Amino acid sequence: MNASGGRRWSMKSNSKRVLKSVEIPATKATPNTGIPDMAYINREIAIREVAEALELRFASSGRIHCWFPELHKNGDLDASVAIQRDFNKVKCFGCDSRPMGPIDLVMSVTGLTPLESALWIAGRFEVPMRPKGKHSRRDRTRSVATGMEQPLELLVRSGVWAQLNPQAQRLLVVMLSLASKRSGQAVYDLEISYAGMQRYSGIGSLSSVSRGLQQIREIGWLPAKSTQPVNHGPGQPAGKYILTPFSDAAHECMQAVAEQIRTEIAVEKELRKRKRQNRIAMY
């Protein structure tokens, strides 16, 4: 450990990680101009580039070999870590880990704290600084009475809604409004064509509808494959969809995003506290 509390890690040929003491590089900004923007780090610094900076091993498929090969039966010979580009996260399906953004990824690979991980990234990428007095616009996740949650309300409160593209947001409102809830179940059924989705949502193209549906699948709301045909033309049949806003996959996604936001806020508070302490120590 050095004075800054930083550690360096390196990867051996067997992919096991080793931590070594080293100084965490200074952020790429002038001193006393504020603190690194944590939301920018998690949203705008590409997760693939962070994985490359960590020297993780990529497969030809574009997936990443897990940095915990000992947790895999075959040492993760077939890469298990998928990149979720729309949400800037990675997830290991072999370890069944929760989705991780840039700060979480650095924490998992290196063993650094959230603060150290954020500074690790800010020392290697261009990160805007949040000026003094300008705090995070995100409020703490508000609690909801158990059993009283509404599907869209959960997305908003967890922070997932803000990370969806406009097409997915429009489609979620339309699909949930038109769907029928199964009796005694937290599952919704919907029969609608791509043309119908365009008509009710105002989305301009079929490709945009497809992009929106892809994001809805990624947050665990649309696990079942649609019967919608690939060729969309006049008189196209309606596709059948099953919406599962309370599925385990949806819950995992919301928990991961909510935890990420809490981490961002905690790191920002700790950085501001340290800056105040340093200013006091100078006098």
C-alpha positions as CSV (number, residue, x, y, z in Angstrom):
1,M,0.0,0.0,0.0
2,N,1.2,3.5,-0.7
3,A,0.1,6.7,1.0
4,S,-2.9,7.1,-1.4
5,G,-4.1,3.6,-0.5
6,G,-3.8,2.5,-4.1
7,R,-2.8,-1.0,-5.4
8,R,-1.8,-2.3,-8.7
9,W,-2.9,-5.6,-10.1
10,S,-1.4,-7.8,-12.8
11,M,-2.6,-10.8,-14.7
12,K,-0.6,-14.1,-14.8
13,S,-0.8,-16.5,-17.6
14,N,-3.4,-18.6,-15.7
15,S,-5.6,-15.5,-15.5
16,K,-5.5,-15.3,-11.7
17,R,-5.1,-11.7,-10.4
18,V,-2.3,-10.5,-8.2
19,L,-2.4,-7.1,-6.4
20,K,0.8,-5.0,-6.0
21,S,1.3,-1.7,-4.3
22,V,1.4,1.3,-6.6
23,E,0.2,4.8,-6.7
24,I,-3.1,5.5,-8.4
25,P,-2.4,8.0,-11.1
26,A,-3.8,11.5,-10.7
27,T,-7.0,12.4,-12.6
28,K,-6.6,14.0,-16.0
29,A,-7.7,17.4,-14.7
30,T,-6.2,20.4,-12.9
31,P,-6.2,20.2,-9.1
32,N,-9.0,21.8,-7.0
33,T,-11.4,22.1,-10.0
34,G,-13.9,19.7,-8.4
35,I,-14.3,16.0,-8.3
36,P,-14.6,13.4,-11.2
37,D,-18.1,13.0,-12.4
38,M,-19.1,9.5,-11.2
39,A,-22.2,9.2,-13.4
40,Y,-20.0,10.1,-16.5
41,I,-17.6,7.3,-15.6
42,N,-20.4,4.7,-15.4
43,R,-22.4,5.9,-18.4
44,E,-19.9,7.4,-20.9
45,I,-16.6,5.6,-20.4
46,A,-17.1,2.5,-22.6
47,I,-17.1,-0.7,-20.5
48,R,-15.1,-2.4,-23.3
49,E,-12.4,0.2,-23.0
50,V,-12.2,-0.2,-19.3
51,A,-11.9,-4.0,-19.7
52,E,-9.1,-3.4,-22.2
53,A,-7.3,-1.1,-19.8
54,L,-7.6,-3.9,-17.2
55,E,-5.9,-6.2,-19.7
56,L,-8.8,-8.7,-19.5
57,R,-8.7,-11.4,-22.1
58,F,-11.2,-11.1,-25.0
59,A,-12.5,-14.0,-27.1
60,S,-13.1,-13.9,-30.8
61,S,-16.8,-13.7,-30.1
62,G,-16.3,-10.3,-28.4
63,R,-17.0,-11.8,-25.0
64,I,-14.5,-11.6,-22.1
65,H,-12.9,-14.5,-20.3
66,C,-13.8,-14.3,-16.6
67,W,-11.1,-13.0,-14.3
68,F,-12.1,-15.7,-11.8
69,P,-11.4,-18.8,-13.9
70,E,-11.2,-20.9,-10.7
71,L,-15.0,-20.5,-10.4
72,H,-15.6,-22.1,-13.8
73,K,-15.5,-25.9,-14.4
74,N,-13.3,-25.5,-17.5
75,G,-11.4,-22.4,-16.3
76,D,-13.8,-20.3,-18.5
77,L,-12.3,-21.7,-21.7
78,D,-15.4,-20.5,-23.5
79,A,-15.7,-16.8,-22.5
80,S,-18.7,-16.3,-20.2
81,V,-18.7,-12.5,-19.7
82,A,-21.1,-10.7,-22.0
83,I,-20.9,-6.9,-22.8
84,Q,-24.3,-5.1,-22.5
85,R,-23.4,-2.1,-24.7
86,D,-26.7,-0.3,-24.3
87,F,-26.4,-0.2,-20.5
88,N,-22.6,-0.1,-20.5
89,K,-22.3,-3.1,-18.3
90,V,-20.7,-6.6,-18.3
91,K,-22.2,-9.8,-16.7
92,C,-20.6,-13.2,-16.2
93,F,-23.1,-15.9,-16.9
94,G,-20.8,-18.6,-15.7
95,C,-20.4,-17.0,-12.2
96,D,-23.9,-15.7,-12.4
97,S,-22.6,-12.3,-11.3
98,R,-24.8,-9.2,-11.2
99,P,-24.4,-6.7,-14.1
100,M,-21.4,-4.4,-13.5
101,G,-20.6,-0.9,-14.7
102,P,-17.0,0.5,-15.1
103,I,-16.5,1.2,-11.4
104,D,-17.9,-2.1,-10.3
105,L,-15.8,-3.9,-12.9
106,V,-12.5,-2.3,-11.7
107,M,-13.5,-3.2,-8.1
108,S,-14.2,-6.8,-9.0
109,V,-11.0,-7.3,-11.0
110,T,-8.5,-5.3,-8.8
111,G,-10.0,-5.5,-5.3
112,L,-9.8,-1.7,-5.0
113,T,-12.5,0.2,-3.0
114,P,-15.2,2.2,-4.9
115,L,-13.3,5.4,-4.4
116,E,-10.0,3.9,-5.5
117,S,-11.7,2.3,-8.5
118,A,-13.2,5.6,-9.6
119,L,-9.8,7.3,-9.3
120,W,-8.2,4.4,-11.2
121,I,-10.5,5.1,-14.2
122,A,-10.3,8.9,-13.9
123,G,-6.5,8.6,-14.1
124,R,-6.7,6.7,-17.4
125,F,-9.6,8.3,-19.2
126,E,-10.8,11.9,-19.8
127,V,-13.4,12.5,-17.2
128,P,-15.2,15.9,-16.7
129,M,-15.0,17.3,-13.2
130,R,-18.0,18.2,-11.1
131,P,-17.4,21.7,-9.8
132,K,-17.5,22.7,-6.1
133,G,-21.0,23.1,-4.9
134,K,-22.5,21.1,-7.8
135,H,-23.8,17.9,-6.3
136,S,-25.3,14.9,-8.0
137,R,-28.7,15.5,-9.5
138,R,-29.8,12.0,-8.6
139,D,-31.7,11.6,-5.4
140,R,-31.5,8.6,-3.2
141,T,-33.7,5.7,-4.3
142,R,-37.0,6.2,-2.6
143,S,-38.6,3.3,-0.9
144,V,-41.9,1.8,-2.0
145,A,-44.3,-0.2,0.2
146,T,-43.9,-3.9,-0.5
147,G,-46.7,-5.2,-2.7
148,M,-47.7,-1.7,-3.8
149,E,-45.1,-1.3,-6.5
150,Q,-46.2,-0.5,-10.1
151,P,-44.0,-1.8,-13.0
152,L,-43.1,1.6,-14.4
153,E,-42.7,3.0,-10.9
154,L,-40.1,0.4,-10.1
155,L,-38.1,1.3,-13.2
156,V,-38.1,5.0,-12.4
157,R,-37.2,4.5,-8.7
158,S,-34.4,2.1,-9.4
159,G,-32.9,4.4,-12.0
160,V,-33.3,2.0,-14.9
161,W,-35.8,4.3,-16.7
162,A,-33.2,7.0,-17.1
163,Q,-30.9,4.6,-18.8
164,L,-33.4,3.4,-21.4
165,N,-33.4,4.8,-24.9
166,P,-36.5,6.9,-25.9
167,Q,-37.8,4.0,-28.1
168,A,-37.8,1.6,-25.2
169,Q,-39.5,4.1,-22.9
170,R,-42.3,4.7,-25.4
171,L,-42.8,1.0,-26.1
172,L,-42.9,0.1,-22.4
173,V,-45.7,2.6,-21.8
174,V,-47.7,1.4,-24.8
175,M,-47.2,-2.3,-24.2
176,L,-48.1,-2.1,-20.6
177,S,-51.2,0.0,-21.3
178,L,-52.5,-2.4,-23.9
179,A,-51.5,-5.7,-22.2
180,S,-53.8,-7.9,-20.1
181,K,-52.6,-9.0,-16.7
182,R,-53.0,-12.7,-16.1
183,S,-55.3,-13.5,-13.2
184,G,-53.3,-14.0,-10.0
185,Q,-49.9,-13.5,-11.7
186,A,-47.5,-10.6,-12.2
187,V,-47.3,-11.4,-15.9
188,Y,-48.9,-9.5,-18.8
189,D,-49.9,-10.8,-22.2
190,L,-50.0,-8.7,-25.3
191,E,-50.8,-9.3,-29.0
192,I,-49.7,-6.5,-31.3
193,S,-47.8,-6.0,-34.6
194,Y,-44.8,-3.8,-35.2
195,A,-47.1,-1.5,-37.2
196,G,-49.4,-1.3,-34.1
197,M,-46.4,-0.4,-31.9
198,Q,-45.5,2.3,-34.3
199,R,-49.0,3.7,-34.4
200,Y,-49.5,3.9,-30.7
201,S,-45.9,4.9,-29.7
202,G,-45.2,7.4,-32.5
203,I,-41.9,5.6,-33.3
204,G,-40.9,6.4,-36.8
205,S,-39.3,3.1,-38.1
206,L,-39.5,-0.6,-37.7
207,S,-35.8,-0.7,-36.9
208,S,-36.3,1.7,-34.1
209,V,-39.1,-0.5,-32.7
210,S,-36.7,-3.5,-32.9
211,R,-34.0,-1.5,-31.0
212,G,-36.5,-0.6,-28.3
213,L,-37.7,-4.2,-27.9
214,Q,-34.1,-5.3,-27.6
215,Q,-33.5,-3.1,-24.6
216,I,-36.8,-4.3,-23.0
217,R,-35.5,-7.8,-23.3
218,E,-32.2,-6.8,-21.7
219,I,-33.9,-5.5,-18.6
220,G,-35.7,-8.7,-18.1
221,W,-39.2,-7.5,-19.1
222,L,-39.5,-9.6,-22.3
223,P,-37.9,-13.0,-21.9
224,A,-40.2,-14.9,-24.3
225,K,-39.4,-14.8,-28.0
226,S,-41.9,-13.0,-30.1
227,T,-43.8,-14.7,-32.9
228,Q,-43.5,-11.6,-34.9
229,P,-42.2,-12.5,-38.4
230,V,-38.9,-11.0,-39.7
231,N,-40.5,-9.6,-42.9
232,H,-42.9,-6.8,-41.8
233,G,-45.3,-5.8,-44.6
234,P,-48.9,-4.8,-45.1
235,G,-51.3,-7.0,-43.3
236,Q,-48.6,-8.4,-41.1
237,P,-49.8,-10.7,-38.3
238,A,-49.6,-9.6,-34.7
239,G,-46.8,-10.8,-32.5
240,K,-47.5,-12.3,-29.1
241,Y,-45.5,-10.9,-26.2
242,I,-45.2,-11.8,-22.5
243,L,-44.2,-9.0,-20.2
244,T,-42.5,-10.0,-16.9
245,P,-41.7,-6.8,-15.0
246,F,-41.3,-8.7,-11.7
247,S,-39.1,-11.5,-13.0
248,D,-35.8,-12.4,-11.4
249,A,-33.9,-10.9,-14.3
250,A,-35.8,-7.6,-14.1
251,H,-35.2,-7.5,-10.3
252,E,-31.5,-8.2,-10.8
253,C,-31.2,-5.3,-13.4
254,M,-33.0,-2.9,-11.1
255,Q,-30.9,-3.8,-8.1
256,A,-27.7,-3.5,-10.0
257,V,-28.6,0.0,-11.3
258,A,-29.8,1.2,-7.9
259,E,-26.7,-0.1,-6.2
260,Q,-24.5,1.6,-8.9
261,I,-26.2,5.0,-8.2
262,R,-25.7,4.6,-4.4
263,T,-22.0,3.8,-5.0
264,E,-21.7,6.9,-7.2
265,I,-23.2,9.2,-4.6
266,A,-21.1,7.6,-1.8
267,V,-17.9,8.1,-3.8
268,E,-18.7,11.7,-4.6
269,K,-19.4,12.4,-0.9
270,E,-16.1,10.8,0.2
271,L,-14.1,12.7,-2.4
272,R,-15.7,16.0,-1.3
273,K,-15.0,15.1,2.3
274,R,-11.3,14.5,1.5
275,K,-11.0,17.7,-0.4
276,R,-12.4,19.6,2.6
277,Q,-10.0,17.9,4.9
278,N,-7.0,18.7,2.7
279,R,-8.0,22.4,2.6
280,I,-8.3,22.5,6.4
281,A,-4.9,20.8,6.8
282,M,-3.2,23.5,4.7
283,Y,-4.1,26.3,7.3
